[in-house]
Amino acid sequence: MASELSRELRTGTGDFLGERRAIVVLSLVAIGAMGLISLYQTGVVKHLPEPPLPGLDADRVDASDEAYQRFSTPDAVLGLGSYALTMALAEVGGQDRARKQPWLPLGLAGKIGFDLAQVVRMTRIQWTKYRAFCFWCLVSAAATVASAVLTFGEARQAAQQIARRARK
């Protein structure tokens, strides 16, 4: 069973494996961005470099009260765990999980939907409260939006499978 899963995840095609792999890559991109922010928020580095574009000020945004208010910890550290969970949810189950385990793709879609709501909220707060954006936050936000788009097909197929089972 484990050897079959290994083969499917590494070499399989179809059944939304491409989308799931892309979500893993996007999660790793977001983890990289959160890692950089974490270095700043924990004092390992004193300044977050970002492109010299108007409206960007990662240092101000990532040092704000908002960035430290949940669980008395830097929000980027929480983001690291969140994106790692997304990555795990994208890869749990075999290539036909939408048919055999439809709650898995729906769980992934729900998790990414929650993340998307957080990204929208935090991006809005950055602009309305600080009149600036964190470049690295925008990178992770873009990865979240792209991941959300990639979940639609498998989640739709999983919901259809559940509906078919309910009709029987």
MARBA-3410 file (N, C-alpha, C, O; in Angstrom, 1 decimal):
168
0.8,-1.2,0.0,0.0,0.0,0.0,0.9,1.3,0.0,0.7,2.2,-0.8 ~ 1.8,1.3,0.9,2.7,2.5,0.9,3.5,2.6,-0.4,3.8,3.7,-0.9 ~ 4.0,1.5,-0.9,4.8,1.5,-2.1,3.9,2.0,-3.3,4.4,2.7,-4.2 ~ 2.6,1.6,-3.3,1.7,2.1,-4.4,1.5,3.6,-4.2,1.5,4.3,-5.2 ~ 1.3,4.1,-3.0,1.1,5.5,-2.8,2.4,6.3,-3.2,2.3,7.3,-3.9
3.5,5.7,-2.9,4.8,6.4,-3.3,4.9,6.5,-4.8,5.3,7.6,-5.3 ~ 4.6,5.4,-5.5,4.6,5.4,-6.9,3.6,6.4,-7.5,4.0,7.2,-8.4 ~ 2.4,6.4,-7.0,1.4,7.3,-7.5,1.8,8.8,-7.4,1.7,9.5,-8.3 ~ 2.2,9.1,-6.2,2.5,10.5,-5.9,3.8,11.0,-6.7,3.8,12.2,-7.1 ~ 4.7,10.1,-6.8,5.9,10.5,-7.5,5.8,10.5,-9.0,6.4,11.3,-9.7
5.1,9.5,-9.6,5.2,9.3,-11.0,3.8,9.3,-11.7,3.7,9.3,-12.9 ~ 2.7,9.3,-10.9,1.4,9.3,-11.5,1.1,10.5,-12.3,1.7,11.6,-12.1 ~ 0.1,10.4,-13.1,-0.4,11.5,-13.9,-2.0,11.5,-13.8,-2.6,10.5,-13.4 ~ -2.6,12.6,-14.1,-4.0,12.7,-14.1,-4.6,12.8,-12.6,-3.8,12.9,-11.7 ~ -5.9,12.7,-12.6,-6.6,12.8,-11.3,-6.1,13.9,-10.4,-6.0,13.7,-9.1
-5.8,15.0,-10.9,-5.5,16.3,-10.2,-4.1,16.2,-9.5,-3.8,17.1,-8.7 ~ -3.3,15.2,-9.9,-1.9,15.2,-9.3,-1.1,16.4,-9.7,-0.3,16.9,-8.8 ~ -1.3,16.9,-10.9,-0.5,18.1,-11.3,-0.9,19.3,-10.4,0.0,20.1,-10.0 ~ -2.2,19.5,-10.2,-2.7,20.6,-9.3,-2.2,20.4,-7.9,-1.7,21.4,-7.3 ~ -2.2,19.2,-7.4,-1.7,18.9,-6.0,-0.2,19.2,-5.9,0.2,19.8,-4.9
0.5,18.8,-6.9,2.0,19.1,-6.9,2.2,20.6,-7.0,3.1,21.1,-6.3 ~ 1.4,21.3,-7.8,1.6,22.8,-7.8,1.3,23.4,-6.5,1.9,24.4,-6.1 ~ 0.3,22.9,-5.8,0.0,23.4,-4.5,1.1,23.2,-3.5,1.4,24.1,-2.7 ~ 1.8,22.1,-3.6,3.0,21.8,-2.8,4.1,22.9,-3.1,4.7,23.5,-2.2 ~ 4.3,23.1,-4.4,5.3,24.1,-4.8,4.9,25.5,-4.3,5.7,26.2,-3.7
3.6,25.9,-4.5,3.2,27.2,-4.0,3.3,27.3,-2.5,3.6,28.4,-1.9 ~ 3.0,26.2,-1.8,3.1,26.2,-0.3,4.6,26.4,0.1,4.9,27.1,1.1 ~ 5.5,25.8,-0.6,6.9,26.0,-0.4,7.4,27.4,-0.6,8.2,28.0,0.1 ~ 6.8,28.1,-1.7,7.1,29.5,-2.0,6.6,30.3,-0.8,7.4,31.2,-0.3 ~ 5.4,30.1,-0.3,4.9,30.8,0.8,5.7,30.5,2.1,5.9,31.4,2.9
6.1,29.3,2.3,7.0,29.0,3.4,8.3,29.7,3.4,8.8,30.2,4.4 ~ 8.8,29.9,2.2,10.1,30.7,2.0,9.8,32.1,2.4,10.6,32.7,3.1 ~ 8.7,32.7,2.0,8.4,34.1,2.3,8.2,34.2,3.8,8.7,35.1,4.5 ~ 7.4,33.3,4.4,7.2,33.3,5.9,8.5,33.1,6.6,8.6,33.7,7.7 ~ 9.3,32.3,6.1,10.6,32.1,6.8,11.4,33.4,6.8,12.0,33.7,7.9
11.5,34.1,5.7,12.2,35.4,5.8,11.6,36.4,6.8,12.3,37.0,7.5 ~ 10.2,36.4,6.8,9.5,37.3,7.7,9.8,36.9,9.1,10.0,37.7,10.0 ~ 9.8,35.6,9.4,10.1,35.0,10.7,11.5,35.4,11.2,11.7,35.8,12.4 ~ 12.5,35.4,10.3,13.8,35.9,10.7,13.8,37.3,11.2,14.5,37.6,12.1 ~ 13.0,38.2,10.5,12.9,39.6,11.0,12.1,39.7,12.3,12.5,40.3,13.2
11.0,39.0,12.3,10.1,39.1,13.5,10.7,38.5,14.8,10.3,38.8,15.9 ~ 11.7,37.6,14.6,12.4,37.1,15.8,13.7,37.7,16.1,14.4,37.3,17.0 ~ 14.1,38.7,15.3,15.3,39.4,15.6,16.6,38.9,15.0,17.7,39.3,15.3 ~ 16.5,37.8,14.2,17.6,37.2,13.6,18.2,38.2,12.6,19.5,38.3,12.5 ~ 17.4,38.8,11.8,17.8,39.9,10.9,17.1,41.2,11.3,16.0,41.2,11.8
17.8,42.3,11.0,17.3,43.6,11.5,16.5,44.3,10.4,15.8,45.3,10.7 ~ 16.5,43.8,9.2,15.8,44.5,8.1,15.4,43.5,7.1,16.1,42.6,6.7 ~ 14.1,43.6,6.6,13.7,42.8,5.5,13.9,43.5,4.1,13.2,44.5,3.9 ~ 14.7,43.0,3.3,14.9,43.6,2.0,13.7,43.3,1.1,13.0,42.2,1.2 ~ 13.3,44.2,0.3,12.3,44.1,-0.7,12.5,45.0,-1.8,13.3,46.0,-1.7
11.8,44.8,-2.9,12.0,45.7,-4.1,11.8,47.2,-3.7,10.9,47.4,-2.9 ~ 12.5,48.1,-4.3,12.3,49.5,-4.0,11.1,50.1,-4.8,11.3,50.9,-5.7 ~ 9.9,49.6,-4.4,8.7,50.1,-5.0,7.9,50.9,-4.1,7.9,50.6,-2.9 ~ 7.1,51.9,-4.6,6.3,52.6,-3.7,5.2,51.7,-3.0,4.7,50.8,-3.6 ~ 4.9,52.0,-1.8,3.9,51.3,-1.1,4.3,50.1,-0.3,3.6,49.4,0.3
5.6,49.8,-0.4,6.2,48.6,0.3,7.0,49.0,1.5,7.8,49.9,1.4 ~ 6.7,48.4,2.6,7.4,48.7,3.9,7.2,47.5,4.8,6.5,47.5,5.8 ~ 7.9,46.4,4.5,7.8,45.2,5.2,8.2,45.4,6.7,7.6,44.8,7.6 ~ 9.2,46.2,6.9,9.7,46.3,8.3,8.5,46.9,9.2,8.3,46.4,10.3 ~ 7.9,47.9,8.7,6.8,48.5,9.5,5.6,47.5,9.6,5.1,47.4,10.7
5.2,46.9,8.5,4.1,46.0,8.6,4.4,44.8,9.5,3.5,44.4,10.3 ~ 5.5,44.2,9.3,5.9,43.0,10.1,6.3,43.2,11.5,6.5,42.2,12.3 ~ 6.5,44.4,11.9,6.8,44.8,13.3,5.6,45.3,14.0,5.7,45.7,15.2 ~ 4.5,45.3,13.4,3.3,46.0,13.9,2.7,45.1,15.1,3.0,43.9,15.2 ~ 1.8,45.7,15.9,1.1,45.0,16.9,0.3,43.9,16.3,0.2,42.8,16.9
-0.3,44.1,15.2,-1.1,43.1,14.5,-0.3,41.8,14.2,-0.9,40.7,14.3 ~ 0.9,42.0,13.9,1.8,40.8,13.6,2.1,39.9,14.8,2.7,38.8,14.6 ~ 1.9,40.4,16.0,2.2,39.6,17.2,1.1,39.3,18.1,1.3,38.8,19.2 ~ -0.2,39.6,17.7,-1.3,39.5,18.6,-1.9,38.1,18.8,-2.5,37.9,19.8 ~ -1.7,37.2,17.9,-2.2,35.9,18.0,-1.3,34.9,18.7,-0.1,34.7,18.3
-1.8,34.4,19.8,-1.0,33.4,20.5,0.3,33.9,21.0,1.2,33.1,21.3 ~ 0.5,35.2,21.2,1.7,35.8,21.6,3.0,35.3,20.9,4.0,35.0,21.5 ~ 2.8,35.2,19.6,3.9,34.8,18.7,3.9,35.5,17.4,2.8,36.0,17.0 ~ 5.0,35.6,16.7,5.0,36.3,15.4,4.1,35.6,14.4,4.1,34.3,14.4 ~ 3.4,36.3,13.7,2.4,35.7,12.8,3.1,34.9,11.7,2.5,33.9,11.2
4.3,35.2,11.3,4.9,34.5,10.2,5.3,33.1,10.7,5.3,32.1,9.9 ~ 5.6,32.9,12.0,5.8,31.6,12.5,4.6,30.7,12.4,4.7,29.6,12.1 ~ 3.4,31.3,12.7,2.2,30.6,12.6,1.9,30.3,11.1,1.4,29.2,10.8 ~ 2.3,31.2,10.2,2.2,31.0,8.8,3.0,29.8,8.3,2.5,29.1,7.4 ~ 4.1,29.6,8.8,5.0,28.5,8.5,4.2,27.2,8.7,4.2,26.3,7.9
3.6,27.1,9.9,2.9,25.9,10.2,1.7,25.7,9.3,1.3,24.6,8.9 ~ 1.0,26.8,9.1,-0.2,26.8,8.2,0.1,26.3,6.8,-0.6,25.4,6.3 ~ 1.1,26.8,6.2,1.5,26.4,4.9,2.0,25.0,4.8,1.8,24.3,3.8 ~ 2.7,24.5,5.9,3.1,23.1,6.0,1.9,22.2,6.0,1.9,21.2,5.4 ~ 0.9,22.6,6.8,-0.4,21.8,6.8,-1.0,21.8,5.4,-1.5,20.7,5.0
-1.1,22.9,4.7,-1.7,22.9,3.4,-0.9,21.9,2.5,-1.5,21.2,1.7 ~ 0.4,21.9,2.6,1.2,21.1,1.8,0.9,19.6,2.1,0.7,18.8,1.2 ~ 0.7,19.3,3.4,0.4,17.9,3.7,-1.0,17.5,3.2,-1.2,16.4,2.7 ~ -1.9,18.4,3.4,-3.3,18.1,2.9,-3.3,17.9,1.4,-4.1,17.2,0.9 ~ -2.5,18.6,0.7,-2.4,18.4,-0.8,-1.9,17.1,-1.2,-2.2,16.5,-2.3
-1.1,16.5,-0.3,-0.4,15.2,-0.7,-1.0,14.0,0.0,-0.6,12.9,-0.3 ~ -1.9,14.1,1.0,-2.4,13.0,1.6,-3.4,12.2,0.7,-4.2,12.9,0.1 ~ -3.2,10.9,0.6,-4.1,10.1,-0.2,-3.6,9.9,-1.6,-2.7,10.6,-2.0 ~ -4.1,8.9,-2.2,-3.7,8.4,-3.5,-4.2,9.3,-4.6,-4.9,10.3,-4.4 ~ -3.9,8.9,-5.8,-4.3,9.8,-7.0,-5.8,9.8,-7.2,-6.3,10.7,-7.9
-6.5,8.8,-6.7,-8.0,8.8,-6.9,-8.7,9.1,-5.7,-9.8,8.7,-5.4 ~ -8.1,10.0,-4.8,-8.7,10.3,-3.5,-10.1,11.0,-3.7,-10.9,10.9,-2.8 ~ -10.3,11.7,-4.7,-11.6,12.4,-4.9,-12.7,11.4,-5.0,-13.9,11.7,-4.6 ~ -12.5,10.2,-5.5,-13.5,9.2,-5.6,-13.5,8.3,-4.3,-14.6,8.0,-3.8 ~ -12.3,7.9,-3.8,-12.3,7.0,-2.7,-12.3,7.7,-1.3,-12.9,7.1,-0.4
-11.8,8.9,-1.2,-11.7,9.6,0.0,-12.1,11.1,-0.2,-11.3,12.0,-0.1 ~ -13.3,11.3,-0.6,-13.7,12.7,-1.0,-13.6,13.8,0.0,-13.5,14.9,-0.3 ~ -13.5,13.4,1.3,-13.4,14.4,2.3,-12.0,15.0,2.3,-11.8,16.1,2.8 ~ -11.0,14.3,1.7,-9.6,14.8,1.7,-9.5,16.1,0.8,-9.1,17.1,1.3 ~ -10.0,16.0,-0.5,-9.9,17.2,-1.3,-10.8,18.3,-0.7,-10.5,19.5,-0.9
-12.0,18.0,-0.1,-12.8,19.0,0.5,-12.2,19.6,1.7,-12.3,20.8,1.9 ~ -11.4,18.8,2.4,-10.7,19.4,3.6,-9.6,20.3,3.1,-9.4,21.4,3.7 ~ -8.9,20.0,2.0,-7.9,20.9,1.4,-8.6,22.2,1.0,-8.0,23.3,1.2 ~ -9.7,22.0,0.3,-10.4,23.2,-0.2,-10.8,24.1,0.9,-10.7,25.3,0.8 ~ -11.3,23.5,2.0,-11.7,24.3,3.2,-10.6,25.0,3.8,-10.7,26.1,4.2
-9.4,24.3,3.9,-8.2,24.9,4.5,-7.8,26.1,3.7,-7.5,27.1,4.2 ~ -7.7,25.9,2.4,-7.2,27.0,1.5,-8.2,28.1,1.5,-7.9,29.3,1.4 ~ -9.5,27.8,1.6,-10.5,28.8,1.7,-10.4,29.7,2.9,-10.5,30.9,2.8 ~ -10.1,29.0,4.0,-9.8,29.8,5.3,-8.6,30.6,5.1,-8.5,31.8,5.5 ~ -7.5,30.1,4.5,-6.3,30.8,4.2,-6.6,32.0,3.3,-6.0,33.1,3.6
-7.4,31.8,2.3,-7.7,32.9,1.4,-8.4,34.0,2.2,-8.1,35.2,1.9 ~ -9.3,33.7,3.0,-10.0,34.7,3.8,-9.0,35.5,4.7,-9.1,36.7,4.9 ~ -8.0,34.8,5.3,-7.0,35.4,6.1,-6.1,36.3,5.3,-5.8,37.4,5.7 ~ -5.8,35.9,4.1,-4.9,36.7,3.2,-5.6,38.0,2.8,-5.0,39.1,2.8 ~ -6.9,37.9,2.5,-7.7,39.1,2.1,-7.7,40.0,3.3,-7.5,41.2,3.2
-8.0,39.5,4.5,-8.1,40.3,5.7,-6.8,41.0,6.0,-6.8,42.2,6.3 ~ -5.7,40.2,6.0,-4.4,40.8,6.3,-3.9,41.8,5.3,-3.3,42.8,5.7 ~ -4.2,41.6,4.0,-3.8,42.5,3.0,-4.6,43.8,3.1,-4.0,44.9,3.0 ~ -5.8,43.7,3.4,-6.7,44.9,3.7,-6.1,45.7,4.9,-6.0,46.9,4.8 ~ -5.8,45.0,6.0,-5.3,45.6,7.2,-4.0,46.3,6.9,-3.8,47.4,7.3
-3.1,45.7,6.1,-1.8,46.3,5.8,-2.0,47.7,5.2,-1.4,48.6,5.5 ~ -3.0,47.7,4.2,-3.2,49.0,3.5,-3.9,50.0,4.4,-3.6,51.2,4.5 ~ -5.0,49.6,5.0,-5.9,50.5,5.8,-5.2,51.0,7.0,-5.4,52.2,7.4 ~ -4.5,50.2,7.7,-3.8,50.6,9.0,-2.4,51.2,8.8,-2.1,52.1,9.5 ~ -1.7,50.7,7.8,-0.3,51.1,7.7,0.1,51.8,6.4,1.2,52.2,6.2
-0.9,51.8,5.5,-0.7,52.4,4.2,0.6,51.9,3.5,1.3,52.6,2.8 ~ 0.8,50.6,3.7,2.0,49.9,3.1,1.7,48.4,3.1,0.9,47.9,3.8 ~ 2.4,47.8,2.2,2.3,46.3,2.1,3.7,45.7,2.3,4.7,46.4,2.1 ~ 3.7,44.5,2.8,4.9,43.7,2.9,5.0,42.9,1.6,4.1,42.1,1.3 ~ 6.1,43.1,0.9,6.4,42.4,-0.3,6.2,40.9,-0.1,5.6,40.2,-0.9
6.9,40.3,0.9,6.9,38.9,1.2,5.5,38.4,1.5,5.1,37.3,1.2 ~ 4.7,39.2,2.2,3.3,38.9,2.5,2.5,38.8,1.2,1.7,37.9,1.0 ~ 2.8,39.7,0.3,2.1,39.6,-1.0,2.5,38.4,-1.8,1.7,37.8,-2.6 ~ 3.8,38.0,-1.7,4.2,36.7,-2.4,3.4,35.5,-1.8,2.9,34.7,-2.6 ~ 3.3,35.4,-0.5,2.5,34.3,0.1,1.0,34.5,-0.2,0.4,33.4,-0.4
0.5,35.7,-0.3,-0.9,35.9,-0.7,-1.1,35.4,-2.1,-2.1,34.7,-2.4 ~ -0.2,35.7,-3.0,-0.4,35.3,-4.4,-0.3,33.7,-4.5,-1.1,33.1,-5.2 ~ 0.5,33.1,-3.7,0.6,31.7,-3.7,-0.7,31.1,-3.1,-1.2,30.0,-3.6 ~ -1.3,31.7,-2.2,-2.6,31.3,-1.6,-3.7,31.4,-2.7,-4.5,30.5,-2.8 ~ -3.8,32.5,-3.4,-4.8,32.7,-4.4,-4.6,31.6,-5.5,-5.6,31.0,-5.9
-3.4,31.4,-5.9,-3.2,30.4,-7.0,-3.6,29.0,-6.5,-4.1,28.2,-7.2 ~ -3.3,28.7,-5.2,-3.6,27.4,-4.6,-5.1,27.2,-4.6,-5.7,26.2,-4.9 ~ -5.8,28.3,-4.3,-7.3,28.3,-4.2,-7.9,27.9,-5.6,-8.8,27.1,-5.7 ~ -7.3,28.5,-6.6,-7.8,28.2,-8.0,-7.6,26.7,-8.3,-8.4,26.1,-8.9 ~ -6.4,26.2,-7.9,-6.0,24.9,-8.2,-6.9,23.8,-7.5,-6.9,22.7,-7.9
-7.6,24.2,-6.4,-8.3,23.2,-5.6,-9.7,22.9,-6.2,-10.4,21.9,-5.9 ~ -10.2,23.8,-7.1,-11.6,23.8,-7.5,-12.0,22.4,-8.2,-13.0,21.8,-7.8 ~ -11.2,22.0,-9.1,-11.5,20.8,-9.9,-11.7,19.5,-9.0,-12.7,18.8,-9.1 ~ -10.7,19.3,-8.2,-10.7,18.1,-7.3,-11.8,18.2,-6.3,-12.5,17.2,-6.0 ~ -12.0,19.4,-5.7,-13.1,19.6,-4.8,-14.5,19.4,-5.4,-15.3,18.8,-4.8
-14.6,19.9,-6.6,-15.9,19.7,-7.3,-16.2,18.2,-7.6,-17.3,17.7,-7.3 ~ -15.1,17.5,-8.0,-15.3,16.0,-8.2,-15.6,15.3,-6.9,-16.4,14.4,-6.9 ~ -15.0,15.7,-5.8,-15.2,15.1,-4.5,-16.7,15.4,-4.1,-17.3,14.5,-3.6 ~ -17.1,16.6,-4.2,-18.5,16.9,-3.9,-19.5,16.1,-4.7,-20.5,15.7,-4.2 ~ -19.2,15.9,-6.0,-20.1,15.1,-6.8,-20.1,13.7,-6.4,-21.2,13.0,-6.4
-19.0,13.2,-6.0,-18.9,11.8,-5.5,-19.7,11.6,-4.2,-20.4,10.6,-4.0 ~ -19.6,12.6,-3.3,-20.5,12.5,-2.1,-21.9,12.6,-2.4,-22.7,11.9,-1.8 ~ -22.3,13.4,-3.4,-23.7,13.5,-3.8,-24.2,12.2,-4.4,-25.3,11.8,-4.1 ~ -23.4,11.6,-5.2,-23.7,10.3,-5.8,-24.0,9.2,-4.7,-24.9,8.5,-4.7 ~ -23.1,9.2,-3.7,-23.2,8.3,-2.6,-24.5,8.5,-1.8,-25.2,7.6,-1.4
-24.8,9.8,-1.6,-26.0,10.1,-0.8,-27.3,9.7,-1.6,-28.3,9.4,-0.9 ~ -27.3,9.7,-2.9,-28.5,9.3,-3.7,-28.7,7.8,-3.7,-29.8,7.4,-3.9 ~ -27.7,7.1,-3.3,-27.8,5.6,-3.4,-28.5,5.1,-2.2,-28.7,3.9,-2.0
END
